[in-house]
Every structure is written in structure tokens, then in C-alpha cells.
Amino acid sequence: MRKEPDAIKVRILDKEYLVACPEGEKEALTASAKFLNQKMLDIRESGKVVGIDRIAVMTALNLAHEVIGAIGSDSSEIDSYGQRIGKLNSRIEKALNKYQLEGLH
């Protein structure tokens, strides 16, 4: 029988999120959230980008650029990472939409 993933709280840009986390991945997820938070804070503090959705998009683009630069020009790897980034982007958009809806109520 498959165990449902636990949920952990992560804090990104002064907002707390409850995220499903597979067993044994808490440390990696926490480190990822901390890394993402710092990247987003850096962009917000630059003063050039306003709004959480734009900060998230710029952060995603910067991270995608870093990943592509790190793996080189192997198109199959780029496509694989592109698909993963697309899925992550979709999850970010859902979280932002939920965040915006909560702010309206």
C-alpha cells in the first residue's frame, strides 16, 4: 500500500505554503524552498520587478537559464528540463492563483 506524502510548511516571500512532500524528501524540499526564497528576495530587492507573479516568473527564467547553461546544449536534456520547468511553472501559477483568490476574501 502506497503512503500518501506528508505536507510540510515552507516560507517564500513572507508567505507560508503547505507543500506535499514524499517520505525522505523533507530536507531536499526545505533546501529548495530556502534557495527559491533567496532568489526571489534578490529579485524583489533589486527594485526592478514588482508583484509576486512577476518576481516568480523572473526567478523561474533565471533558474532555467542557469540550468541550461550548466547542462550545455544537449537538446534531449534541455527538453527534459524544459518539461520539468513547465510542470513547476504550472504549480507556481496554481499557487499564485490560490494566493490571489485568498487575498480577495
N, CA, C and O atoms as a Tinker XYZ file with bonds, in Angstrom:
   420  protein
     1  N      0.835000   -1.167000    0.000000    73     2
     2  CA     0.000000    0.000000    0.000000    64     1     3
     3  C      0.890000    1.244000    0.000000    63     2     4     5
     4  O      1.850000    1.332000    0.765000    81     3
     5  N      0.557000    2.205000   -0.871000    73     3     6
     6  CA     1.332000    3.423000   -1.008000    64     5     7
     7  C      0.934000    4.441000    0.044000    63     6     8     9
     8  O     -0.250000    4.699000    0.260000    81     7
     9  N      1.919000    5.006000    0.687000    73     7    10
    10  CA     1.668000    6.007000    1.708000    64     9    11
    11  C      1.537000    7.377000    1.047000    63    10    12    13
    12  O      2.320000    7.735000    0.168000    81    11
    13  N      0.534000    8.133000    1.486000    73    11    14
    14  CA     0.373000    9.494000    0.989000    64    13    15
    15  C      1.534000   10.351000    1.483000    63    14    16    17
    16  O      2.009000   10.161000    2.603000    81    15
    17  N      1.995000   11.293000    0.660000    73    15    18
    18  CA     3.093000   12.146000    1.107000    64    17    19
    19  C      2.643000   13.060000    2.252000    63    18    20    21
    20  O      1.491000   13.490000    2.309000    81    19
    21  N      3.571000   13.339000    3.151000    73    19    22
    22  CA     3.299000   14.290000    4.223000    64    21    23
    23  C      3.323000   15.691000    3.642000    63    22    24    25
    24  O      3.888000   15.922000    2.574000    81    23
    25  N      2.711000   16.613000    4.347000    73    23    26
    26  CA     2.751000   18.014000    3.929000    64    25    27
    27  C      3.656000   18.769000    4.901000    63    26    28    29
    28  O      3.591000   18.571000    6.115000    81    27
    29  N      4.493000   19.629000    4.349000    73    27    30
    30  CA     5.337000   20.470000    5.194000    64    29    31
    31  C      5.095000   21.925000    4.832000    63    30    32    33
    32  O      4.665000   22.242000    3.722000    81    31
    33  N      5.377000   22.801000    5.779000    73    31    34
    34  CA     5.234000   24.233000    5.549000    64    33    35
    35  C      6.564000   24.801000    5.087000    63    34    36    37
    36  O      7.615000   24.512000    5.659000    81    35
    37  N      6.498000   25.622000    4.031000    73    35    38
    38  CA     7.673000   26.354000    3.571000    64    37    39
    39  C      7.292000   27.828000    3.498000    63    38    40    41
    40  O      6.128000   28.166000    3.287000    81    39
    41  N      8.257000   28.681000    3.671000    73    39    42
    42  CA     8.012000   30.123000    3.646000    64    41    43
    43  C      8.758000   30.722000    2.468000    63    42    44    45
    44  O      9.977000   30.591000    2.353000    81    43
    45  N      8.007000   31.383000    1.592000    73    43    46
    46  CA     8.589000   32.030000    0.409000    64    45    47
    47  C      8.005000   33.426000    0.308000    63    46    48    49
    48  O      6.787000   33.597000    0.259000    81    47
    49  N      8.874000   34.419000    0.276000    73    47    50
    50  CA     8.471000   35.828000    0.228000    64    49    51
    51  C      7.399000   36.153000    1.267000    63    50    52    53
    52  O      6.331000   36.672000    0.942000    81    51
    53  N      7.706000   35.840000    2.502000    73    51    54
    54  CA     6.842000   36.167000    3.638000    64    53    55
    55  C      5.477000   35.497000    3.601000    63    54    56    57
    56  O      4.570000   35.908000    4.324000    81    55
    57  N      5.321000   34.488000    2.782000    73    55    58
    58  CA     4.056000   33.758000    2.688000    64    57    59
    59  C      4.342000   32.298000    2.972000    63    58    60    61
    60  O      5.322000   31.741000    2.477000    81    59
    61  N      3.478000   31.674000    3.779000    73    59    62
    62  CA     3.650000   30.272000    4.121000    64    61    63
    63  C      2.829000   29.410000    3.174000    63    62    64    65
    64  O      1.677000   29.723000    2.875000    81    63
    65  N      3.433000   28.319000    2.704000    73    63    66
    66  CA     2.777000   27.372000    1.805000    64    65    67
    67  C      2.852000   25.979000    2.413000    63    66    68    69
    68  O      3.867000   25.601000    2.997000    81    67
    69  N      1.784000   25.229000    2.274000    73    67    70
    70  CA     1.758000   23.836000    2.685000    64    69    71
    71  C      2.000000   23.012000    1.431000    63    70    72    73
    72  O      1.218000   23.077000    0.483000    81    71
    73  N      3.082000   22.235000    1.421000    73    71    74
    74  CA     3.504000   21.508000    0.222000    64    73    75
    75  C      3.589000   20.008000    0.529000    63    74    76    77
    76  O      4.154000   19.603000    1.544000    81    75
    77  N      3.020000   19.197000   -0.361000    73    75    78
    78  CA     3.124000   17.746000   -0.215000    64    77    79
    79  C      4.588000   17.337000   -0.386000    63    78    80    81
    80  O      5.288000   17.839000   -1.265000    81    79
    81  N      5.028000   16.430000    0.458000    73    79    82
    82  CA     6.432000   16.024000    0.436000    64    81    83
    83  C      6.549000   14.513000    0.618000    63    82    84    85
    84  O      6.148000   13.976000    1.651000    81    83
    85  N      7.099000   13.824000   -0.390000    73    83    86
    86  CA     7.292000   12.373000   -0.259000    64    85    87
    87  C      8.225000   12.055000    0.912000    63    86    88    89
    88  O      9.078000   12.861000    1.283000    81    87
    89  N      8.044000   10.886000    1.474000    73    87    90
    90  CA     8.872000   10.437000    2.586000    64    89    91
    91  C     10.346000   10.482000    2.189000    63    90    92    93
    92  O     10.716000   10.036000    1.103000    81    91
    93  N     11.166000   11.012000    3.058000    73    91    94
    94  CA    12.603000   11.070000    2.813000    64    93    95
    95  C     13.055000   12.263000    1.991000    63    94    96    97
    96  O     14.243000   12.388000    1.694000    81    95
    97  N     12.129000   13.149000    1.615000    73    95    98
    98  CA    12.474000   14.299000    0.773000    64    97    99
    99  C     12.357000   15.636000    1.498000    63    98   100   101
   100  O     12.549000   16.690000    0.892000    81    99
   101  N     12.041000   15.596000    2.794000    73    99   102
   102  CA    11.812000   16.845000    3.528000    64   101   103
   103  C     13.026000   17.776000    3.484000    63   102   104   105
   104  O     12.892000   18.975000    3.240000    81   103
   105  N     14.194000   17.218000    3.721000    73   103   106
   106  CA    15.411000   18.036000    3.735000    64   105   107
   107  C     15.658000   18.687000    2.371000    63   106   108   109
   108  O     16.003000   19.866000    2.298000    81   107
   109  N     15.483000   17.925000    1.304000    73   107   110
   110  CA    15.690000   18.459000   -0.044000    64   109   111
   111  C     14.654000   19.523000   -0.377000    63   110   112   113
   112  O     14.988000   20.548000   -0.972000    81   111
   113  N     13.395000   19.289000    0.003000    73   111   114
   114  CA    12.349000   20.272000   -0.268000    64   113   115
   115  C     12.582000   21.547000    0.525000    63   114   116   117
   116  O     12.411000   22.648000    0.000000    81   115
   117  N     12.970000   21.406000    1.782000    73   115   118
   118  CA    13.254000   22.574000    2.616000    64   117   119
   119  C     14.410000   23.380000    2.033000    63   118   120   121
   120  O     14.350000   24.609000    1.992000    81   119
   121  N     15.457000   22.701000    1.586000    73   119   122
   122  CA    16.610000   23.380000    0.983000    64   121   123
   123  C     16.200000   24.073000   -0.317000    63   122   124   125
   124  O     16.647000   25.185000   -0.599000    81   123
   125  N     15.353000   23.417000   -1.102000    73   123   126
   126  CA    14.876000   24.007000   -2.357000    64   125   127
   127  C     14.061000   25.265000   -2.087000    63   126   128   129
   128  O     14.225000   26.279000   -2.766000    81   127
   129  N     13.185000   25.193000   -1.093000    73   127   130
   130  CA    12.357000   26.352000   -0.746000    64   129   131
   131  C     13.224000   27.509000   -0.250000    63   130   132   133
   132  O     12.977000   28.666000   -0.590000    81   131
   133  N     14.225000   27.197000    0.545000    73   131   134
   134  CA    15.138000   28.232000    1.042000    64   133   135
   135  C     15.897000   28.886000   -0.115000    63   134   136   137
   136  O     16.039000   30.107000   -0.165000    81   135
   137  N     16.376000   28.062000   -1.035000    73   135   138
   138  CA    17.093000   28.561000   -2.210000    64   137   139
   139  C     16.180000   29.445000   -3.062000    63   138   140   141
   140  O     16.563000   30.543000   -3.466000    81   139
   141  N     14.962000   28.947000   -3.329000    73   139   142
   142  CA    13.999000   29.716000   -4.121000    64   141   143
   143  C     13.657000   31.032000   -3.439000    63   142   144   145
   144  O     13.608000   32.075000   -4.090000    81   143
   145  N     13.422000   30.988000   -2.143000    73   143   146
   146  CA    13.104000   32.200000   -1.403000    64   145   147
   147  C     14.216000   33.237000   -1.559000    63   146   148   149
   148  O     13.943000   34.415000   -1.793000    81   147
   149  N     15.466000   32.799000   -1.430000    73   147   150
   150  CA    16.584000   33.734000   -1.551000    64   149   151
   151  C     16.662000   34.333000   -2.955000    63   150   152   153
   152  O     16.896000   35.532000   -3.105000    81   151
   153  N     16.466000   33.507000   -3.981000    73   151   154
   154  CA    16.497000   34.011000   -5.360000    64   153   155
   155  C     15.383000   35.040000   -5.583000    63   154   156   157
   156  O     15.596000   36.075000   -6.215000    81   155
   157  N     14.186000   34.736000   -5.050000    73   155   158
   158  CA    13.063000   35.658000   -5.214000    64   157   159
   159  C     13.288000   36.949000   -4.420000    63   158   160   161
   160  O     12.936000   38.033000   -4.886000    81   159
   161  N     13.871000   36.837000   -3.228000    73   159   162
   162  CA    14.195000   38.027000   -2.441000    64   161   163
   163  C     15.202000   38.906000   -3.174000    63   162   164   165
   164  O     15.079000   40.130000   -3.187000    81   163
   165  N     16.205000   38.264000   -3.788000    73   163   166
   166  CA    17.206000   39.020000   -4.542000    64   165   167
   167  C     16.547000   39.837000   -5.651000    63   166   168   169
   168  O     16.881000   41.005000   -5.853000    81   167
   169  N     15.615000   39.219000   -6.363000    73   167   170
   170  CA    14.939000   39.920000   -7.457000    64   169   171
   171  C     14.050000   41.029000   -6.903000    63   170   172   173
   172  O     14.035000   42.140000   -7.433000    81   171
   173  N     13.305000   40.726000   -5.831000    73   171   174
   174  CA    12.433000   41.755000   -5.244000    64   173   175
   175  C     13.249000   42.937000   -4.743000    63   174   176   177
   176  O     12.860000   44.089000   -4.939000    81   175
   177  N     14.377000   42.662000   -4.098000    73   175   178
   178  CA    15.208000   43.719000   -3.534000    64   177   179
   179  C     15.939000   44.539000   -4.590000    63   178   180   181
   180  O     16.407000   45.641000   -4.305000    81   179
   181  N     16.040000   44.007000   -5.810000    73   179   182
   182  CA    16.675000   44.770000   -6.880000    64   181   183
   183  C     15.823000   45.986000   -7.240000    63   182   184   185
   184  O     16.321000   46.974000   -7.780000    81   183
   185  N     14.524000   45.893000   -6.928000    73   183   186
   186  CA    13.618000   47.005000   -7.192000    64   185   187
   187  C     13.183000   47.126000   -8.634000    63   186   188   189
   188  O     12.419000   48.029000   -8.973000    81   187
   189  N     13.652000   46.235000   -9.489000    73   187   190
   190  CA    13.331000   46.317000  -10.913000    64   189   191
   191  C     12.055000   45.572000  -11.260000    63   190   192   193
   192  O     11.461000   45.819000  -12.310000    81   191
   193  N     11.624000   44.658000  -10.388000    73   191   194
   194  CA    10.452000   43.834000  -10.666000    64   193   195
   195  C      9.481000   43.988000   -9.503000    63   194   196   197
   196  O      9.862000   43.851000   -8.340000    81   195
   197  N      8.214000   44.277000   -9.830000    73   195   198
   198  CA     7.196000   44.479000   -8.814000    64   197   199
   199  C      6.090000   43.450000   -9.008000    63   198   200   201
   200  O      5.704000   43.160000  -10.140000    81   199
   201  N      5.587000   42.908000   -7.934000    73   199   202
   202  CA     4.492000   41.944000   -7.985000    64   201   203
   203  C      5.017000   40.530000   -7.864000    63   202   204   205
   204  O      5.980000   40.148000   -8.528000    81   203
   205  N      4.365000   39.756000   -7.001000    73   203   206
   206  CA     4.833000   38.398000   -6.722000    64   205   207
   207  C      4.836000   37.516000   -7.965000    63   206   208   209
   208  O      5.729000   36.687000   -8.135000    81   207
   209  N      3.837000   37.691000   -8.839000    73   207   210
   210  CA     3.797000   36.854000  -10.040000    64   209   211
   211  C      4.965000   37.168000  -10.966000    63   210   212   213
   212  O      5.552000   36.258000  -11.550000    81   211
   213  N      5.301000   38.419000  -11.103000    73   211   214
   214  CA     6.435000   38.789000  -11.963000    64   213   215
   215  C      7.761000   38.368000  -11.345000    63   214   216   217
   216  O      8.676000   37.942000  -12.050000    81   215
   217  N      7.859000   38.488000  -10.036000    73   215   218
   218  CA     9.068000   38.027000   -9.346000    64   217   219
   219  C      9.236000   36.521000   -9.567000    63   218   220   221
   220  O     10.341000   36.049000   -9.833000    81   219
   221  N      8.137000   35.771000   -9.455000    73   219   222
   222  CA     8.192000   34.315000   -9.651000    64   221   223
   223  C      8.615000   33.974000  -11.076000    63   222   224   225
   224  O      9.435000   33.079000  -11.281000    81   223
   225  N      8.067000   34.677000  -12.059000    73   223   226
   226  CA     8.413000   34.405000  -13.457000    64   225   227
   227  C      9.877000   34.738000  -13.720000    63   226   228   229
   228  O     10.583000   33.957000  -14.358000    81   227
   229  N     10.339000   35.880000  -13.238000    73   227   230
   230  CA    11.734000   36.253000  -13.454000    64   229   231
   231  C     12.676000   35.264000  -12.760000    63   230   232   233
   232  O     13.727000   34.921000  -13.301000    81   231
   233  N     12.299000   34.814000  -11.577000    73   231   234
   234  CA    13.109000   33.827000  -10.875000    64   233   235
   235  C     13.159000   32.524000  -11.666000    63   234   236   237
   236  O     14.225000   31.927000  -11.823000    81   235
   237  N     12.002000   32.086000  -12.163000    73   235   238
   238  CA    11.957000   30.854000  -12.964000    64   237   239
   239  C     12.819000   30.986000  -14.212000    63   238   240   241
   240  O     13.553000   30.060000  -14.555000    81   239
   241  N     12.740000   32.112000  -14.889000    73   239   242
   242  CA    13.566000   32.322000  -16.087000    64   241   243
   243  C     15.049000   32.299000  -15.754000    63   242   244   245
   244  O     15.842000   31.689000  -16.471000    81   243
   245  N     15.425000   32.961000  -14.670000    73   243   246
   246  CA    16.833000   32.969000  -14.270000    64   245   247
   247  C     17.325000   31.563000  -13.927000    63   246   248   249
   248  O     18.424000   31.172000  -14.319000    81   247
   249  N     16.510000   30.810000  -13.196000    73   247   250
   250  CA    16.906000   29.446000  -12.841000    64   249   251
   251  C     16.972000   28.546000  -14.074000    63   250   252   253
   252  O     17.866000   27.708000  -14.186000    81   251
   253  N     16.030000   28.718000  -14.994000    73   251   254
   254  CA    16.052000   27.937000  -16.237000    64   253   255
   255  C     17.324000   28.247000  -17.026000    63   254   256   257
   256  O     17.965000   27.347000  -17.568000    81   255
   257  N     17.673000   29.508000  -17.082000    73   255   258
   258  CA    18.892000   29.920000  -17.780000    64   257   259
   259  C     20.127000   29.276000  -17.137000    63   258   260   261
   260  O     21.020000   28.799000  -17.836000    81   259
   261  N     20.166000   29.268000  -15.806000    73   259   262
   262  CA    21.294000   28.644000  -15.100000    64   261   263
   263  C     21.364000   27.149000  -15.378000    63   262   264   265
   264  O     22.449000   26.603000  -15.579000    81   263
   265  N     20.210000   26.483000  -15.388000    73   263   266
   266  CA    20.178000   25.038000  -15.644000    64   265   267
   267  C     20.660000   24.741000  -17.055000    63   266   268   269
   268  O     21.488000   23.853000  -17.256000    81   267
   269  N     20.150000   25.475000  -18.025000    73   267   270
   270  CA    20.548000   25.247000  -19.416000    64   269   271
   271  C     22.037000   25.531000  -19.595000    63   270   272   273
   272  O     22.726000   24.814000  -20.319000    81   271
   273  N     22.528000   26.572000  -18.939000    73   271   274
   274  CA    23.960000   26.868000  -19.003000    64   273   275
   275  C     24.800000   25.766000  -18.378000    63   274   276   277
   276  O     25.904000   25.481000  -18.842000    81   275
   277  N     24.281000   25.150000  -17.328000    73   275   278
   278  CA    25.025000   24.105000  -16.627000    64   277   279
   279  C     25.052000   22.793000  -17.399000    63   278   280   281
   280  O     26.041000   22.063000  -17.332000    81   279
   281  N     23.974000   22.476000  -18.140000    73   279   282
   282  CA    23.935000   21.186000  -18.841000    64   281   283
   283  C     24.450000   21.272000  -20.265000    63   282   284   285
   284  O     24.618000   20.245000  -20.923000    81   283
   285  N     24.699000   22.467000  -20.750000    73   283   286
   286  CA    25.223000   22.607000  -22.102000    64   285   287
   287  C     24.118000   22.598000  -23.136000    63   286   288   289
   288  O     22.984000   22.978000  -22.844000    81   287
   289  N     24.439000   22.174000  -24.326000    73   287   290
   290  CA    23.495000   22.292000  -25.439000    64   289   291
   291  C     22.886000   20.963000  -25.861000    63   290   292   293
   292  O     22.358000   20.865000  -26.969000    81   291
   293  N     22.941000   19.934000  -25.015000    73   291   294
   294  CA    22.321000   18.646000  -25.335000    64   293   295
   295  C     20.808000   18.837000  -25.356000    63   294   296   297
   296  O     20.184000   19.010000  -24.309000    81   295
   297  N     20.221000   18.804000  -26.553000    73   295   298
   298  CA    18.802000   19.145000  -26.705000    64   297   299
   299  C     17.874000   18.190000  -25.969000    63   298   300   301
   300  O     16.813000   18.610000  -25.506000    81   299
   301  N     18.242000   16.911000  -25.846000    73   299   302
   302  CA    17.356000   15.980000  -25.138000    64   301   303
   303  C     17.305000   16.323000  -23.652000    63   302   304   305
   304  O     16.242000   16.252000  -23.036000    81   303
   305  N     18.437000   16.690000  -23.077000    73   303   306
   306  CA    18.444000   17.101000  -21.675000    64   305   307
   307  C     17.702000   18.418000  -21.500000    63   306   308   309
   308  O     16.969000   18.590000  -20.526000    81   307
   309  N     17.883000   19.345000  -22.429000    73   307   310
   310  CA    17.191000   20.630000  -22.356000    64   309   311
   311  C     15.692000   20.410000  -22.431000    63   310   312   313
   312  O     14.938000   21.031000  -21.683000    81   311
   313  N     15.240000   19.520000  -23.338000    73   311   314
   314  CA    13.811000   19.224000  -23.445000    64   313   315
   315  C     13.281000   18.630000  -22.148000    63   314   316   317
   316  O     12.194000   18.984000  -21.692000    81   315
   317  N     14.056000   17.724000  -21.557000    73   315   318
   318  CA    13.651000   17.101000  -20.298000    64   317   319
   319  C     13.526000   18.147000  -19.197000    63   318   320   321
   320  O     12.534000   18.176000  -18.469000    81   319
   321  N     14.522000   18.995000  -19.078000    73   319   322
   322  CA    14.467000   20.061000  -18.077000    64   321   323
   323  C     13.353000   21.049000  -18.415000    63   322   324   325
   324  O     12.685000   21.572000  -17.523000    81   323
   325  N     13.162000   21.297000  -19.688000    73   323   326
   326  CA    12.084000   22.198000  -20.107000    64   325   327
   327  C     10.724000   21.690000  -19.669000    63   326   328   329
   328  O      9.876000   22.464000  -19.224000    81   327
   329  N     10.518000   20.386000  -19.797000    73   327   330
   330  CA     9.255000   19.796000  -19.355000    64   329   331
   331  C      9.103000   19.909000  -17.850000    63   330   332   333
   332  O      8.020000   20.228000  -17.359000    81   331
   333  N     10.171000   19.651000  -17.115000    73   331   334
   334  CA    10.116000   19.773000  -15.651000    64   333   335
   335  C      9.862000   21.217000  -15.241000    63   334   336   337
   336  O      9.087000   21.475000  -14.320000    81   335
   337  N     10.506000   22.153000  -15.914000    73   335   338
   338  CA    10.298000   23.567000  -15.609000    64   337   339
   339  C      8.862000   23.962000  -15.929000    63   338   340   341
   340  O      8.248000   24.738000  -15.196000    81   339
   341  N      8.326000   23.428000  -17.028000    73   339   342
   342  CA     6.926000   23.696000  -17.375000    64   341   343
   343  C      5.973000   23.219000  -16.299000    63   342   344   345
   344  O      5.017000   23.911000  -15.951000    81   343
   345  N      6.239000   22.024000  -15.770000    73   343   346
   346  CA     5.398000   21.490000  -14.694000    64   345   347
   347  C      5.525000   22.345000  -13.434000    63   346   348   349
   348  O      4.532000   22.633000  -12.767000    81   347
   349  N      6.756000   22.747000  -13.116000    73   347   350
   350  CA     6.947000   23.604000  -11.952000    64   349   351
   351  C      6.266000   24.953000  -12.146000    63   350   352   353
   352  O      5.677000   25.497000  -11.213000    81   351
   353  N      6.347000   25.486000  -13.352000    73   351   354
   354  CA     5.701000   26.758000  -13.649000    64   353   355
   355  C      4.193000   26.649000  -13.458000    63   354   356   357
   356  O      3.559000   27.561000  -12.929000    81   355
   357  N      3.626000   25.532000  -13.891000    73   355   358
   358  CA     2.191000   25.297000  -13.716000    64   357   359
   359  C      1.831000   25.267000  -12.232000    63   358   360   361
   360  O      0.818000   25.837000  -11.825000    81   359
   361  N      2.657000   24.606000  -11.430000    73   359   362
   362  CA     2.404000   24.550000   -9.984000    64   361   363
   363  C      2.524000   25.935000   -9.364000    63   362   364   365
   364  O      1.748000   26.287000   -8.476000    81   363
   365  N      3.497000   26.726000   -9.827000    73   363   366
   366  CA     3.664000   28.089000   -9.318000    64   365   367
   367  C      2.442000   28.920000   -9.658000    63   366   368   369
   368  O      1.940000   29.664000   -8.815000    81   367
   369  N      1.957000   28.800000  -10.895000    73   367   370
   370  CA     0.784000   29.559000  -11.312000    64   369   371
   371  C     -0.437000   29.200000  -10.477000    63   370   372   373
   372  O     -1.199000   30.082000  -10.082000    81   371
   373  N     -0.628000   27.909000  -10.205000    73   371   374
   374  CA    -1.760000   27.477000   -9.373000    64   373   375
   375  C     -1.640000   28.062000   -7.972000    63   374   376   377
   376  O     -2.625000   28.539000   -7.409000    81   375
   377  N     -0.432000   28.027000   -7.408000    73   375   378
   378  CA    -0.229000   28.569000   -6.062000    64   377   379
   379  C     -0.479000   30.072000   -6.048000    63   378   380   381
   380  O     -1.093000   30.592000   -5.116000    81   379
   381  N     -0.008000   30.772000   -7.077000    73   379   382
   382  CA    -0.228000   32.216000   -7.146000    64   381   383
   383  C     -1.704000   32.543000   -7.310000    63   382   384   385
   384  O     -2.206000   33.484000   -6.696000    81   383
   385  N     -2.402000   31.770000   -8.135000    73   383   386
   386  CA    -3.845000   31.997000   -8.309000    64   385   387
   387  C     -4.577000   31.788000   -6.993000    63   386   388   389
   388  O     -5.466000   32.564000   -6.642000    81   387
   389  N     -4.204000   30.741000   -6.265000    73   387   390
   390  CA    -4.815000   30.482000   -4.970000    64   389   391
   391  C     -4.511000   31.631000   -4.009000    63   390   392   393
   392  O     -5.393000   32.086000   -3.281000    81   391
   393  N     -3.272000   32.094000   -4.009000    73   391   394
   394  CA    -2.850000   33.196000   -3.168000    64   393   395
   395  C     -3.654000   34.452000   -3.482000    63   394   396   397
   396  O     -4.102000   35.143000   -2.567000    81   395
   397  N     -3.844000   34.755000   -4.773000    73   395   398
   398  CA    -4.603000   35.924000   -5.170000    64   397   399
   399  C     -6.070000   35.794000   -4.772000    63   398   400   401
   400  O     -6.676000   36.771000   -4.333000    81   399
   401  N     -6.648000   34.605000   -4.919000    73   399   402
   402  CA    -8.044000   34.387000   -4.532000    64   401   403
   403  C     -8.217000   34.532000   -3.023000    63   402   404   405
   404  O     -9.209000   35.103000   -2.570000    81   403
   405  N     -7.265000   34.022000   -2.240000    73   403   406
   406  CA    -7.340000   34.156000   -0.793000    64   405   407
   407  C     -7.278000   35.617000   -0.381000    63   406   408   409
   408  O     -7.922000   36.019000    0.588000    81   407
   409  N     -6.512000   36.407000   -1.107000    73   407   410
   410  CA    -6.387000   37.822000   -0.807000    64   409   411
   411  C     -7.662000   38.595000   -1.084000    63   410   412   413
   412  O     -7.870000   39.669000   -0.518000    81   411
   413  N     -8.532000   38.057000   -1.959000    73   411   414
   414  CA    -9.781000   38.738000   -2.302000    64   413   415
   415  C    -10.863000   38.489000   -1.271000    63   414   416   417
   416  O    -11.834000   39.241000   -1.198000    81   415
   417  N    -10.709000   37.439000   -0.469000    73   415   418
   418  CA   -11.744000   37.085000    0.520000    64   417   419
   419  C    -11.399000   37.562000    1.887000    63   418   420
   420  O    -12.163000   37.346000    2.828000    81   419
